Amino acid sequence: MFEPLMAKACMARPQLGLPESLAADKAYVSGEIDAWLRRRHVQSLIPPKSNQQEPTPWTKKQKKGYRGRNVVERCVGRLKEFRRLCTRYEKLALNFGGMVTLGMIVIYLKAL
């Protein structure tokens, strides 16, 4: 499912292409994913599993890049507070995207 997901991401932002780096959790540690990212010159920001053979130490730049993933996780968590989004009442992608936008607006206005 990784390659179709990345293809959709490229289609959503054709003028930008692939990102410079990709942050993911430990579940995405895979030789195939690493090879795919290396072929396309995308930096992998996936922490090694504890049982992984010879994990390479992270640089300060990699650690800083991975911290940005926390912002996305917290945003998704806040959006899941809206029942309409977490239960996926909207079946069409356009309508669901509109509800996500509305949820983001509500979150922003509450922060003011």
C-alpha positions in Angstrom: 0.0 0.0 0.0 3.0 2.3 0.3 3.6 2.9 -3.4 0.0 3.7 -4.3 -0.1 6.1 -1.3 3.0 7.9 -2.5 1.6 8.0 -6.1 -1.6 9.7 -4.7 0.6 12.2 -2.8 2.4 13.1 -6.0 -0.8 13.5 -7.9 -2.2 15.8 -5.2 0.8 18.1 -5.5 2.2 17.7 -9.1 4.2 21.0 -9.1 6.1 20.0 -5.9 6.8 16.4 -6.7 8.1 14.1 -3.9 9.0 15.5 -0.5 12.7 15.8 0.5 12.1 13.6 3.6 9.5 11.2 4.8 8.7 10.7 8.5 6.8 7.6 9.6 6.6 5.4 12.7 8.4 2.1 13.4 5.7 0.1 11.6 7.1 1.3 8.3 10.5 -0.2 8.8 11.0 -2.2 5.6 13.8 -2.9 3.2 11.4 -2.4 0.3 10.3 1.0 1.5 13.9 2.1 2.2 14.9 1.0 -1.2 12.0 2.9 -2.8 12.9 6.0 -0.9 16.7 5.7 -1.8 15.9 5.3 -5.5 14.0 8.6 -5.4 16.5 10.4 -3.2 14.0 10.9 -0.4 15.5 10.9 3.2 13.9 8.3 5.4 13.0 9.5 8.9 11.8 6.2 10.3 13.2 5.2 13.7 14.7 1.8 13.9 13.0 -1.0 15.7 14.5 -2.2 19.0 15.1 -5.7 17.5 16.5 -4.4 14.2 20.0 -5.6 13.2 22.6 -2.9 13.6 20.4 0.2 13.7 22.3 3.2 12.4 22.5 6.2 14.8 20.4 9.2 13.9 21.9 12.6 13.2 20.6 15.8 14.9 19.1 16.8 11.6 17.1 13.5 11.4 15.9 13.9 15.0 14.7 17.4 14.3 12.9 16.4 11.1 11.1 13.5 13.0 9.8 15.9 15.7 7.6 17.5 13.0 5.6 14.3 12.8 4.3 15.0 16.3 2.5 18.1 15.0 0.6 16.0 12.4 -0.3 13.3 15.0 -1.7 15.9 17.4 -3.7 17.5 14.6 -5.2 14.2 13.6 -6.0 13.5 17.2 -7.8 16.8 17.5 -9.8 16.2 14.3 -10.9 12.8 15.7 -12.8 14.6 18.4 -15.4 15.5 15.8 -17.8 12.6 15.6 -18.6 13.2 11.9 -14.9 12.8 11.0 -13.9 9.9 13.2 -16.9 7.8 12.1 -16.6 8.9 8.5 -20.2 9.8 7.8 -19.2 11.5 4.6 -18.5 8.8 2.0 -17.4 11.1 -0.9 -13.8 12.4 -0.7 -14.9 15.9 -1.6 -17.4 16.1 1.2 -15.0 14.5 3.7 -12.3 17.0 2.7 -14.8 19.8 3.3 -15.6 18.5 6.8 -11.8 18.2 7.6 -11.5 21.9 6.5 -14.4 22.9 8.7 -12.9 21.0 11.6 -9.6 22.8 11.1 -11.5 26.1 11.1 -13.2 25.3 14.3 -9.9 24.2 16.0 -8.3 27.5 14.8 -11.1 29.7 16.0 -11.1 28.0 19.5 -7.4 28.7 19.8 -8.0 32.5 19.3 
